[in-house]
């Protein structure tokens, strides 16, 4: 692994083998939109390019902020038409909280509480916003 960084060749959207559609700077708008639609379909959210899609990928430990993200979701969804995809594993209490948020907001929130490298790549390529 690369401590506190990423392998830019592995995560290059022009060559990433996990993406539905590869893209470069000149095709990024369409490429991201197609990857977003593939991601929405993959996780079971309504497929809609116009709805902003927020992604959170991380270990479910206090120092990574899943509690902050979980608390923010109702506020984010209160006044906005937004979709949120959460990916991670860790402390069971956070895993349970993510699943409960998903149940509270069906069609808006998907929580994947397992390790899934393929989905992490799809989320990075298809999300409009990354919550870090």
Long-range contacts (C-beta under 8 A, 24 or more apart in sequence): 11-121, 11-124, 13-125, 16-121, 16-125, 18-117, 18-118, 18-121, 18-122, 19-121, 19-122, 19-125, 20-122, 23-125, 31-125, 32-125, 32-126, 32-128, 35-122, 35-125, 35-126, 36-126, 36-127, 36-128, 37-126, 38-122, 38-126, 39-85, 39-122, 39-123, 39-125, 39-126, 39-127, 40-83, 40-126, 42-119, 42-122, 43-85, 43-110, 43-112, 43-119, 44-110, 45-83, 45-85, 45-107, 45-108, 45-110, 46-83, 46-107, 51-81, 51-82, 51-83, 52-80, 52-81, 52-82, 52-83, 52-128, 52-129, 53-82, 53-83, 53-84, 53-85, 53-126, 53-127, 53-128, 53-129, 54-82, 54-83, 54-84, 54-85, 54-127, 54-128, 54-129, 54-130, 54-131, 55-84, 55-85, 55-86, 55-87, 55-123, 55-124, 55-126, 55-127, 55-129, 55-130, 55-131, 56-84, 56-85, 56-86, 56-87, 56-88, 56-130, 56-131, 56-132, 57-87, 57-88, 57-120, 57-123, 57-124, 57-130, 58-87, 58-88, 58-132, 59-88, 59-89, 59-90, 60-88, 60-89, 60-90, 60-91, 60-94, 60-95, 60-98, 60-113, 61-90, 61-91, 61-94, 62-91, 64-88, 64-90, 66-90, 66-94, 66-97, 66-98, 67-94, 67-97, 69-131, 70-94, 70-97, 70-98, 70-101, 73-101, 73-105, 73-109, 74-104, 77-105, 77-108, 77-109, 82-108, 83-108, 83-109, 83-110, 84-108, 84-109, 84-110, 85-109, 85-110, 85-112, 85-123, 85-127, 86-110, 86-111, 86-112, 87-112, 87-116, 87-119, 87-120, 87-123, 88-112, 88-113, 89-113, 89-114, 89-115
